[in-house]
Amino acid sequence: MSYDLIVVGSGPGGYVTAIRASQLGMKTAVIERAELGGICLNWGCIPTKALLKSANVFEYINHAEDYGIKIKGADADFPAIVKRSRDVAEGMSNGIQFLMKKNKIDVIKGTAKVKAGKKVDVTDDAGKVTEYAANNIVIATGARSRELPNLPQDGKKIIGYREALVLPKLPKKMVVVGSGAIGVEFAYFYNAMGVDVTIVEFMENIVPIEDVDVSKQLGRSFKKSGIKVMTSSSVESVDTKGVGCKVKVKTKKGEETIDCDVVLSAVGIKRNIENIGLEDVGIAIDKDIILTNDYYQTNIPGYYAIGDVTKGHALAHVASAEGIICVEKISGMDVEPLDYGNIPGCTYASPEVASVGMTEVAAKEAGYELKVGKFPFSASGKASAAGHKDGFIKLIFDAKYGELLGAHMIGANVTEMIAEIVAIRKLETTGHELIKTVHPHPTMSEAIMEAAAAAYDEVIHM
């Protein structure tokens, strides 16, 4: 069978690409070897947020007296929490199936291998191979948990994020290796469930890609919650021969051994580019990245790549944006390349973390003269009323032109607030214009206006 467009992979890059292509009049098919929605909907973004919501509710119950409410004997039903997470993921995956039917997109189940001549072989579960052809082929095969040589995952004692989502029972002690978004989200969740959690991070601060002030605040908040944080440290080896694990950690002060039940490896991703036919077609790669131009065209005409397999940010919303740009360009529309300097990043622990643009260090290194405004949630009326006073908003402006170079947030609901900053930066709004943008009271988002005012010595409530 022949198509205008075939998408290999149905994650948030793949299925969005297919829908937009169908909207533009292309006869479209998606090839998927597992569940529709890919890792994000089934084993990543969505089910983890379901777990984190359960943790939030449990924390509220445990601290109900802070709000004048007495509750006795609350227990976390861990299997029920995991089941709810899986049910949410299944519901979302079923929703993608509905969207495929609604947009008249063919879903082809099986493992894909691209071939020369704009063709794709698909092997089904029975081993049968069927060949499909398309004018355009988009590779959106995503990524998986990366394994370190000294930290091989066995799925039981040393696990990745997939196993962390569906543990059969709560461990008593857990070591989390790596403190990116995945690591700190699971650290928060399991700590909230009553697990003794230790984070081991190689860099000087946790969430190391964030602004240093945010990283340090999250470290303080985690320690207050009882999470042990070991920075400038590395796991040298894990002995799994006994009942549990003995984790040998190298620190600045020497080696330390931590006993635990399970080790969660959260040290990044490995792109899924093996055995999908890239070499046969001659598609250029650099290490494990498929090389593309600004519109996701590979070096071979008719073959495109988006999402985690390319050099951009490994984020669901980036993959979706790339896919839309890719097919709009294929259809002949006048489109602009994606601005990778204005991509929001979110971490859904408690407190939440959200950021976009340059950190203060990066802005200084780039030679900007800065105006920096910071407004703590401890000075926010809404935060006090809600009982969420940890955290702050930090805005970084170019002193010469008033351009908002970066925004860094930590606190309750900041992942919902960062989009305002993305829009502001897209519209090239200045600091003075932001100060004059009336924000509703009382809200957490007022802190954005107040942080801008702080940068220009006009802050009212601090």
C-alpha positions as CSV (number, residue, x, y, z in Angstrom):
1,M,0.0,0.0,0.0
2,S,1.2,3.5,-0.8
3,Y,0.8,6.7,1.3
4,D,1.7,10.4,1.1
5,L,3.3,10.1,4.5
6,I,4.3,7.3,6.8
7,V,5.3,8.1,10.4
8,V,7.4,5.5,12.2
9,G,6.5,5.8,15.9
10,S,3.3,7.1,17.6
11,G,4.6,9.1,20.5
12,P,3.8,12.7,21.0
13,G,6.0,13.5,18.0
14,G,4.7,10.8,15.8
15,Y,0.9,10.9,16.4
16,V,0.9,14.7,16.3
17,T,2.8,14.7,13.0
18,A,0.3,12.2,11.6
19,I,-2.7,14.3,12.6
20,R,-1.3,17.5,11.2
21,A,-0.5,15.7,7.9
22,S,-4.0,14.4,7.7
23,Q,-5.4,17.8,8.3
24,L,-3.3,19.0,5.4
25,G,-4.8,16.5,3.1
26,M,-2.1,13.8,3.1
27,K,-3.0,10.1,3.1
28,T,-1.2,9.1,6.3
29,A,-0.2,6.0,8.2
30,V,1.5,5.4,11.6
31,I,3.6,2.4,12.4
32,E,3.7,1.4,16.1
33,R,5.2,-1.8,17.6
34,A,3.7,-1.2,21.1
35,E,1.0,1.0,22.5
36,L,-0.3,4.1,20.7
37,G,1.1,7.3,22.4
38,G,4.6,5.9,22.8
39,I,6.7,6.2,26.0
40,C,5.2,9.6,27.0
41,L,1.6,8.5,27.3
42,N,2.2,4.9,28.4
43,W,5.5,4.9,30.4
44,G,6.5,8.5,30.9
45,C,4.9,11.9,31.1
46,I,1.3,10.9,31.8
47,P,1.5,7.9,34.2
48,T,4.2,9.6,36.3
49,K,2.0,12.7,36.7
50,A,-0.8,10.3,37.9
51,L,1.6,8.9,40.5
52,L,2.7,12.4,41.5
53,K,-0.9,13.5,42.0
54,S,-1.5,10.6,44.4
55,A,1.6,11.7,46.3
56,N,0.3,15.3,46.4
57,V,-3.1,14.1,47.8
58,F,-1.3,11.9,50.4
59,E,0.8,14.8,51.5
60,Y,-2.2,17.0,51.9
61,I,-3.9,14.4,54.0
62,N,-0.8,14.0,56.2
63,H,-0.6,17.7,56.7
64,A,-4.3,18.3,57.0
65,E,-4.0,19.8,60.5
66,D,-2.0,22.6,58.9
67,Y,-5.3,23.6,57.3
68,G,-7.4,23.1,60.4
69,I,-8.6,19.6,59.5
70,K,-8.1,16.5,61.5
71,I,-7.8,13.2,59.7
72,K,-6.9,9.9,61.4
73,G,-5.4,6.7,60.0
74,A,-4.7,7.6,56.4
75,D,-2.8,4.9,54.5
76,A,-1.4,4.9,51.0
77,D,-2.7,1.8,49.0
78,F,0.4,1.5,46.8
79,P,-1.1,-1.2,44.4
80,A,-4.2,1.0,44.0
81,I,-2.0,4.0,43.3
82,V,-0.1,2.1,40.6
83,K,-3.3,0.8,39.1
84,R,-4.8,4.3,38.9
85,S,-1.6,5.4,37.0
86,R,-1.9,2.5,34.6
87,D,-5.6,3.2,34.0
88,V,-4.9,6.9,33.2
89,A,-2.2,5.8,30.8
90,E,-4.5,3.3,29.1
91,G,-7.2,5.9,28.8
92,M,-4.9,8.3,27.1
93,S,-3.6,5.6,24.7
94,N,-7.2,4.8,23.8
95,G,-7.8,8.5,23.2
96,I,-5.0,8.5,20.6
97,Q,-6.7,5.5,18.9
98,F,-9.8,7.6,18.7
99,L,-7.9,10.5,17.2
100,M,-6.3,8.2,14.6
101,K,-9.8,7.1,13.5
102,K,-11.2,10.6,13.6
103,N,-8.4,11.8,11.3
104,K,-8.6,8.7,9.0
105,I,-5.0,7.7,9.7
106,D,-4.1,4.0,9.2
107,V,-2.5,2.4,12.2
108,I,-0.1,-0.4,11.3
109,K,1.0,-2.6,14.1
110,G,4.5,-4.0,14.0
111,T,8.2,-3.2,13.9
112,A,9.3,-0.9,11.1
113,K,12.5,-0.9,9.1
114,V,13.0,1.9,6.6
115,K,14.3,0.9,3.1
116,A,15.7,2.7,0.1
117,G,13.2,3.9,-2.5
118,K,10.9,5.5,0.1
119,K,9.7,2.1,1.4
120,V,9.2,0.6,4.9
121,D,9.1,-3.1,5.9
122,V,6.8,-3.9,8.8
123,T,7.2,-7.1,10.8
124,D,4.1,-8.1,12.7
125,D,4.0,-10.3,15.9
126,A,3.7,-13.4,13.8
127,G,6.9,-12.6,11.9
128,K,5.1,-11.7,8.7
129,V,6.8,-8.8,6.7
130,T,4.7,-6.4,4.7
131,E,6.1,-3.6,2.5
132,Y,4.6,-0.1,2.5
133,A,5.6,2.9,0.3
134,A,5.2,6.6,0.9
135,N,6.3,9.9,-0.7
136,N,7.6,11.0,2.7
137,I,8.8,9.0,5.7
138,V,9.1,10.5,9.1
139,I,11.2,8.7,11.7
140,A,9.9,9.4,15.3
141,T,11.1,6.3,17.2
142,G,11.9,8.2,20.5
143,A,14.3,7.0,23.2
144,R,14.7,4.7,26.2
145,S,16.4,4.7,29.5
146,R,20.2,4.9,29.2
147,E,22.3,2.2,31.0
148,L,25.7,2.9,32.5
149,P,28.3,0.1,32.2
150,N,28.7,0.0,36.0
151,L,24.9,0.1,36.5
152,P,23.4,-2.6,34.4
153,Q,19.6,-2.7,34.8
154,D,18.2,-6.1,35.8
155,G,14.6,-4.9,36.2
156,K,14.4,-6.0,39.8
157,K,17.1,-4.5,42.0
158,I,18.6,-2.0,39.5
159,I,15.7,-0.5,37.6
160,G,14.8,2.2,35.0
161,Y,11.7,4.4,34.9
162,R,9.4,1.7,33.4
163,E,9.9,-0.6,36.4
164,A,9.7,2.4,38.8
165,L,6.2,3.0,37.5
166,V,4.9,-0.5,38.4
167,L,6.9,-1.8,41.4
168,P,4.9,-4.6,43.0
169,K,5.5,-3.2,46.5
170,L,7.0,-0.2,48.2
171,P,10.7,-0.6,49.0
172,K,11.9,0.6,52.3
173,K,15.0,2.2,50.9
174,M,15.8,3.5,47.4
175,V,18.9,5.1,45.8
176,V,18.1,7.3,42.8
177,V,21.1,7.8,40.5
178,G,20.8,11.0,38.6
179,S,18.8,14.2,39.4
180,G,17.3,15.3,36.2
181,A,13.5,15.5,35.9
182,I,12.9,11.8,36.0
183,G,15.2,11.2,39.0
184,V,13.8,14.0,41.2
185,E,10.2,13.2,40.3
186,F,10.5,9.6,41.4
187,A,12.6,10.7,44.4
188,Y,9.7,13.0,45.5
189,F,7.0,10.3,44.8
190,Y,8.7,7.5,46.7
191,N,9.7,9.8,49.6
192,A,6.0,10.9,49.8
193,M,5.0,7.3,50.0
194,G,7.3,6.8,53.0
195,V,10.4,5.3,51.3
196,D,13.9,6.3,52.6
197,V,15.3,8.0,49.4
198,T,18.9,9.0,48.6
199,I,19.7,10.9,45.4
200,V,23.2,10.6,44.0
201,E,24.2,13.3,41.5
202,F,27.5,13.6,39.7
203,M,27.3,17.4,39.3
204,E,27.6,20.0,42.0
205,N,23.8,20.6,42.2
206,I,20.7,18.6,41.6
207,V,18.6,19.4,38.5
208,P,22.0,20.6,37.1
209,I,20.6,22.2,33.9
210,E,18.5,24.6,35.9
211,D,19.6,28.0,37.3
212,V,21.8,27.5,40.3
213,D,19.4,29.4,42.7
214,V,16.6,26.9,41.7
215,S,18.9,23.9,42.1
216,K,19.9,25.0,45.6
217,Q,16.3,25.7,46.6
218,L,15.1,22.3,45.4
219,G,18.0,20.7,47.4
220,R,16.9,22.5,50.6
221,S,13.2,21.6,50.0
222,F,14.1,17.9,49.5
223,K,16.3,17.8,52.5
224,K,13.5,19.3,54.6
225,S,11.3,16.5,53.2
226,G,13.8,13.9,54.4
227,I,15.4,13.1,51.0
228,K,19.1,12.6,51.3
229,V,20.9,14.5,48.6
230,M,24.5,13.6,47.6
231,T,26.0,15.9,45.0
232,S,29.5,15.9,43.4
233,S,29.2,12.1,43.9
234,S,29.1,9.0,41.7
235,V,28.0,5.4,42.0
236,E,31.1,3.3,41.4
237,S,29.3,-0.1,41.7
238,V,26.3,-1.9,43.0
239,D,26.5,-5.3,44.7
240,T,23.2,-7.1,44.2
241,K,24.3,-10.6,45.5
242,G,22.5,-10.3,48.9
243,V,18.9,-9.6,49.8
244,G,19.2,-6.0,48.8
245,C,21.8,-3.7,47.2
246,K,25.1,-2.3,48.5
247,V,25.8,0.9,46.6
248,K,29.3,2.1,46.6
249,V,29.3,5.9,46.2
250,K,32.4,8.0,45.6
251,T,32.2,11.5,47.2
252,K,34.6,14.3,47.8
253,K,35.2,13.0,51.3
254,G,35.9,9.4,50.1
255,E,33.8,6.3,49.5
256,E,30.6,5.5,51.2
257,T,28.4,2.4,51.0
258,I,24.6,2.7,51.1
259,D,22.3,-0.3,51.8
260,C,19.0,-0.2,50.0
261,D,16.3,-2.4,48.5
262,V,16.4,-1.0,44.9
263,V,18.4,1.4,42.8
264,L,16.7,3.6,40.2
265,S,19.0,4.5,37.3
266,A,17.9,7.9,35.9
267,V,21.0,9.0,34.0
268,G,19.5,10.1,30.8
269,I,18.3,8.5,27.5
270,K,19.5,6.4,24.6
271,R,17.9,7.2,21.2
272,N,16.1,4.4,19.4
273,I,18.0,4.3,16.1
274,E,19.3,0.8,16.1
275,N,17.9,-1.8,13.6
276,I,15.5,0.6,11.9
277,G,17.3,0.6,8.5
278,L,19.2,3.9,8.7
279,E,22.4,2.3,7.3
280,D,20.6,0.6,4.5
281,V,19.1,3.9,3.3
282,G,22.3,5.9,3.9
283,I,20.8,8.3,6.4
284,A,23.5,10.3,8.2
285,I,23.9,10.0,11.9
286,D,26.4,11.5,14.5
287,K,26.9,9.0,17.3
288,D,23.2,8.2,18.0
289,I,21.6,11.4,16.6
290,I,20.0,11.5,13.2
291,L,21.2,14.6,11.4
292,T,18.6,16.9,9.9
293,N,18.2,20.5,8.6
294,D,16.0,23.1,10.3
295,Y,12.9,21.4,8.8
296,Y,13.9,17.9,9.8
297,Q,14.9,16.7,6.4
298,T,17.7,14.1,6.5
299,N,20.5,13.9,3.9
300,I,18.3,11.5,1.9
301,P,15.3,13.2,0.1
302,G,12.0,12.0,1.4
303,Y,13.2,10.8,4.8
304,Y,12.7,13.0,7.9
305,A,13.4,12.7,11.6
306,I,11.8,14.4,14.6
307,G,11.8,14.2,18.4
308,D,14.3,12.4,20.6
309,V,16.2,10.8,17.7
310,T,17.4,14.3,16.6
311,K,19.7,16.9,18.3
312,G,16.8,19.0,19.8
313,H,15.6,18.8,23.4
314,A,14.3,15.4,24.4
315,L,10.9,16.7,25.4
316,A,7.4,15.7,24.3
317,H,6.3,19.2,23.5
318,V,9.4,19.7,21.4
319,A,8.7,16.5,19.4
320,S,5.2,17.7,18.7
321,A,6.3,21.1,17.5
322,E,9.0,19.6,15.3
323,G,6.5,17.2,13.7
324,I,4.1,20.0,12.9
325,I,6.8,22.2,11.3
326,C,8.1,19.1,9.4
327,V,4.8,18.3,7.7
328,E,3.8,21.9,7.1
329,K,7.1,22.4,5.3
330,I,6.5,19.2,3.3
331,S,3.1,20.5,2.3
332,G,4.6,23.7,1.0
333,M,3.6,26.1,3.7
334,D,5.8,29.1,4.7
335,V,7.0,28.0,8.1
336,E,9.7,29.3,10.5
337,P,12.3,27.0,12.2
338,L,11.7,26.2,15.8
339,D,13.3,28.6,18.3
340,Y,15.1,26.2,20.6
341,G,16.1,29.1,22.8
342,N,12.4,29.5,23.9
343,I,11.5,26.0,24.9
344,P,10.0,25.6,28.4
345,G,11.3,22.8,30.7
346,C,9.2,21.5,33.6
347,T,9.9,19.2,36.5
348,Y,6.8,18.0,38.4
349,A,8.3,17.2,41.9
350,S,7.2,19.2,44.9
351,P,8.0,22.0,44.7
352,E,7.7,22.1,41.0
353,V,10.4,23.6,38.7
354,A,9.9,25.4,35.4
355,S,12.3,27.4,33.3
356,V,12.8,28.9,29.9
357,G,15.7,30.8,28.3
358,M,19.1,31.6,29.7
359,T,20.3,31.0,33.3
360,E,22.0,33.9,35.0
361,V,25.4,32.3,34.6
362,A,24.8,31.7,30.8
363,A,23.6,35.2,30.3
364,K,26.7,36.7,32.0
365,E,28.9,34.4,30.0
366,A,27.2,35.6,26.8
367,G,28.2,39.1,27.7
368,Y,24.9,40.7,28.7
369,E,24.6,43.4,31.3
370,L,21.8,42.1,33.5
371,K,18.9,43.2,35.6
372,V,17.7,40.3,37.7
373,G,14.5,40.3,39.7
374,K,13.5,37.7,42.3
375,F,10.3,37.4,44.2
376,P,9.9,34.8,46.9
377,F,6.6,33.0,47.4
378,S,7.0,33.6,51.1
379,A,5.9,37.2,50.2
380,S,2.9,36.0,48.2
381,G,-0.6,36.2,49.8
382,K,-2.0,33.3,47.7
383,A,1.1,31.1,48.5
384,S,0.6,31.8,52.2
385,A,-3.1,31.0,52.0
386,A,-2.4,27.8,50.1
387,G,0.4,26.8,52.4
388,H,3.0,26.7,49.6
389,K,5.5,29.3,50.6
390,D,8.6,27.5,49.4
391,G,10.2,28.8,46.2
392,F,10.4,31.9,44.1
393,I,10.2,33.5,40.6
394,K,13.5,34.7,39.1
395,L,13.5,36.8,35.9
396,I,16.7,37.8,34.0
397,F,16.5,40.9,31.7
398,D,19.0,42.5,29.3
399,A,19.7,45.8,31.0
400,K,20.2,47.6,27.7
401,Y,17.0,46.7,25.8
402,G,14.8,45.2,28.5
403,E,14.6,41.8,26.7
404,L,13.6,38.9,29.0
405,L,16.5,36.5,28.6
406,G,15.3,33.8,31.0
407,A,12.8,32.9,33.7
408,H,13.4,30.4,36.5
409,M,10.6,29.2,38.8
410,I,10.3,26.9,41.7
411,G,7.2,26.5,43.8
412,A,3.6,25.3,43.6
413,N,1.9,25.4,40.1
414,V,4.9,27.0,38.4
415,T,4.7,24.4,35.5
416,E,1.3,26.0,34.7
417,M,2.8,29.5,34.9
418,I,5.8,29.2,32.6
419,A,3.8,29.4,29.4
420,E,3.2,33.1,30.1
421,I,6.9,33.7,29.9
422,V,7.2,31.7,26.7
423,A,4.5,33.9,25.1
424,I,6.2,37.0,26.5
425,R,9.5,36.1,25.0
426,K,7.9,35.1,21.7
427,L,6.3,38.6,21.5
428,E,9.5,40.3,22.6
429,T,7.8,42.0,25.5
430,T,10.1,44.2,27.6
431,G,10.5,44.2,31.4
432,H,8.6,47.5,31.7
433,E,5.7,46.2,29.7
434,L,5.5,43.1,31.9
435,I,5.4,45.3,35.0
436,K,2.4,47.2,33.6
437,T,0.6,43.9,32.7
438,V,-2.0,43.6,35.4
439,H,-2.1,40.2,37.1
440,P,-5.1,38.9,39.1
441,H,-4.9,39.0,42.9
442,P,-4.5,36.8,44.8
443,T,-2.7,34.4,42.5
444,M,0.7,32.7,42.4
445,S,1.2,34.3,39.0
446,E,1.4,37.7,40.6
447,A,5.0,36.8,41.5
448,I,5.9,37.1,37.8
449,M,4.9,40.7,37.7
450,E,6.5,41.3,41.1
451,A,9.8,39.7,40.0
452,A,9.9,42.0,36.9
453,A,9.3,44.9,39.2
454,A,12.1,43.8,41.5
455,A,14.5,43.8,38.6
456,Y,13.7,47.5,38.0
457,D,13.6,48.5,41.7
458,E,9.8,48.9,41.6
459,V,8.7,45.9,43.6
460,I,5.7,46.6,45.9
461,H,5.3,43.6,48.2
462,M,8.8,43.0,49.3
